[in-house]
């Protein structure tokens, strides 16, 4: 709660005073033109102006707002009760929620080129997927790609992840097609694996690409297929050059309705994603749609969302200055 107390402004959290600002020359409420800039969930300055650029926006939900015990008109920011509003979930769990209307983008130049020596055995919550006979050498000929994902999703058509050159079709993609998990390299579908539990995916999976084959580990099940040498070299060259993108949750430039299954956004909860042994944080992404909840997933297994936000531009701030009864804070 933020409230006015004469010459001071007090911040109260859980009925306990946490901050008092009293360096003012007069009572704010008595000023003929009272104005105050309050950033909720983020900064009121561009993140690029910070000494260390970072995403300072908060991912959370505020309820029972009480602003300075007054109903003054707010002049800064956009209201959260209009277009682009996201609903507050009754209960949440850790993870990133993709409501089926957005994606996140990582630059390959910011991702590890090879599997770290310290992460030869990758693990996810409630899952342990071991990489067999792992030997990481420094030559291009031994290069391989390992992406481990833990998620929860129902039957759908949507892209989980894709590796793509700038403004070109993906070289590698992993997507859901109703009750199947589909891995594609180049223009060819390499693997199509049925999902357990009537098409519901609620376990960890590992995608591994080596010079000889593409392999999928889904829980205790494993499937693999030989791949063309040319397709592998194309993927390796793109990854080591760092000139492409890793898309998570969809592909850019999708129409409505999308023309193909791989052109649809993923809908579900992404608990964790690890690339070459590095756990990715959506706050560090090059771009993330405003529709995505970076650090909270609904506990409801049906993944129902009563409201979804629109897309945000790269580098946009998550600060807001308004007074809805219960609103999420975009991050």
N, C-alpha and C positions, 0 to 999 in steps of 0.2 A: 504494500500500500504506500503511495506517495501522497503526502498531505501537507497543507500549509499550516504553519504555527507561528503567526505573527511575522517576525523578520527571518524566520527559518523555514527551510523545507526539509521534511523528515521522510526517510525511507524505512518502512516497517515491513519485516518479513517474518511470517509465522508469529505474529503478535509480539515481536521483539524488535526494538530499534536497532538498525544496522548502520545508518548513515544520517548525519545531520549537517546541512549546509546553512550556515548562518552569516556568511560574509556578504550581506546585502545591506544597502543603506536605508531601506524602508520596507514596510510590509508589502509583499508582492501583490496581495489581493487588493490593496488600496491604490495601487498605481493606476493612473488614468488609462494607460494602454499596456496592461500587463501581458508580457510575452515571455515564454520560457521554452527553450528547445530541449526536449527530453527524448533521448534515443532509447527505444525499448528493443532489446534483442540484438543490437548492433551499434556501430558508430555512426555519427552524423558527418563524418568526413570520408572521402574515398580511401579504400584500403591501400591503394598504391602510395598514399602520402605517409604511411607509417614507416618508421625506420626499418622494420622487418615486415614486409608485406605478408599478410595472413588473412584468412577468413575469420573475422571476429564475430560473425553472426551466430546467434543462439538457436538451437533447435529444441523447441519445447512448447508448452501450452500454458497460457495464463488464464486464470479464472477469477471472477469477482474483482474487477478492476475498480479502484477508487482513486481518482486523480485530484489531489489538492482540494478535496471536498468542495469543488465548485464545478459549474457546467460551462466554463469558458470555451470559446471556439478555438479549436486547434488549427494553427496556421501551417504547421510543418508536416510533411509526409502524407501518405495516402492511407485512407481508411482500410481496415482489414475486413470490414463487413460487406464489401462489394465484390466485384468480379475478381477472381483469383483467390478467394478465401479457401483455406483448408480447414477441414473439420477437426475438432479435438476428439481423440479416441478415449473411450471410457477407461481402458487399461492398455498399457504398452509393455513391450519387451525390447531388448537390445536388437539392433539391426537397422537396415535401411529399407524403407517401404517405397516400392514402385507401384503407383496406382494405375499403371497402364496408359500414361500420358506424357512420358518424358524419358530422357536418357542422361547419362553422365559420360564425359569425355576425358580421357587421359592422353597426354602426349607420350609417344614412345620414347622420346628423348629423356623423359624423367623416370623411366622404369628400368629395372635391372636388365642388363643384356643377357646374363646367364644366371642359372640357379646358384644361390649362395652356398658356400661350403658349410655354413652353419645351419642350413635349412634343407639338408638332403632328405630328411624325413619330415613331411608336412603333416600337421594335424589340425582338425577342426573340432568344435564342440560336439561331443557325442559321436565323433567319427575319427577314425585313424586310418589314413591312406598312406601306405609305404611305397616309396619309389624304389623299385628293385634294381640292384646292380648299378647304382648311380655312380658315375665317374665323370667329374667335371674337369675337362681339359681346356686349354686356352686357344686351341685351333678352331677355325670356323667349321671344319669338317665334323667336329664333335658337338656342335651347338645343338641344343634342344630347347623346347618351350614347355613349361609346366604352369598350368593355371588351375588353382583349386578353389572351388566355390561351395559354400554352404547356403542353402536357400529353402524356402517353403513356397509352393505354388500349386494351383489347381490346373486342370486341363485347359489348355489355351494354345493359341498361335502367337508366338512372340520371341524376339531375339534376346538371349541372355547376354551374350557378348560377341564382339566382332573385332577383327584387326583389319585395318584398311589404310591404303595410301590416301593422301589428301584428295578429296572430291572424286574418288573412284570407288568402284565396287569392292566389297570386302574380299580379302585374300583368304581369311579364315573366319568362320562363324560357328557359333553354337546356339541352337534355338530349340524351342518347344513347338511341336506340331501335334496338337491334341494330346494323345496318350503316348507320344514318341519323343525321344531326345535325338536331335539330328545334328551331326557335325559335318561341315562342308569345308573343303579346301579347294580354292580356285573356283571353278564352275561345276565341280563334281561333288555330289553327296557321298562322303566316304563311309560314314556309319549312321545307322538308324536303329536306335535301341529302344525297345518298349519300356515304359515306366511301370514300376510296381504300383499296387494300390489304386487301380482304376485310373491311372494317369496322374495321380497326385505325387508331387515331388517334395519330399521332406527329409532329405538326407544330404550328405556331402558328395560331391563329385569331383573327379580329377580329369582334366584334359591334358594329354601329353602328346607332343609332336616331336618325333625323332627323325633322323635321315631315312629310316626304313619304314616307319609306320606311324599311324595316328591311333592312340589308345584312349578309351574312356573307362574310368573306374567309377562305378555307381554303387555306393555301399560296398557290399562284398562281391559284387559282380564286375567282371571285366570283359571288354570286347575290344578288338583291334582290327585294323585293316592296313594293307600295304598302300603306300602313296607314291605318286609319280615324283621322280627326282627333281624335275623342273619346278613343280609346285612348291616343294620343300625349299629349294634354293631361293625362290621368289620371296617366300615368307621370311627366311633367314636374312636375306639382304635388306628387306624392309625393316625388320626389327633392329638389326645391328646399325643401320644408318640413322635410326631415330627420327625419320621424317614422316611417320604415319601417326595413326591414332588407335587407341583402344576404346571402343564404345561399349558401355555397360547399360543394358536395359533397352536397347533399341538402336536404330540407325537414323542418321540425320536425313532431312528432306522427305519425311514420310507423308504421304497423302492421306486423305480421309474420304472414303475408306482406302487403306493401303492396298496396292495391287497384288502383292505377294505375301506369303506367310512370314518371310524374313523381314518384311517391311513393317511389322507390327511391334508395338512396345510390349515389354515384359510387364506382367502384373504379379506382384507377390512380395515376399520379404527376403531380402538378401542379408543373411546373417554375417557372412564374411567372404571376402575374395582375396586370394593371395596369388601374386604373379611372380614367378621365379623366386618364390620364398618370401616376398615382401607383401605384407598386409596393406591393402589400399584403404585410404581414408577419403570418403567423398568430399570432405572439406578441402582436400588438396587437389581436387580435379580441376582441369582446365576450364571445364564448363559443367554445370549441373542444372537441369530443369528445376524450376521452382516447385513443380508438382511433386518432386521426390522429397521424402522425409529422410534426412541424412542419418539420424541416430535414434530413430524410434519406429517400431512396428506395432500394429495392433495385435492383441492376443487372440482376437477372433479368428478362428480357422477359416472362415469364409472370406476374409480379407475384404469385407464390404467397406466402402468409403462413401460417406454422405456428402462430401464435397471435395473437389479437386482444384488445384491451382493451375494457372497457366505457366508459360515458360518465362524464365527470367534471363536477362542478358548477362553474358560473362562479366564478372567483376561487380555485379550489382550488390548493394548493401541490404542487410536484413533489418534495418532499423525502421520503427514505425512510431507514429505519435497520434494515437486515437484512443477511443474508449469503448470498445465492444465488451459484451459481458463475458465471453469466453472465446479467445482467439489464439491460434498457434503462432509461433514466431518462426518466420522463414529463415533458413540458414543457407 
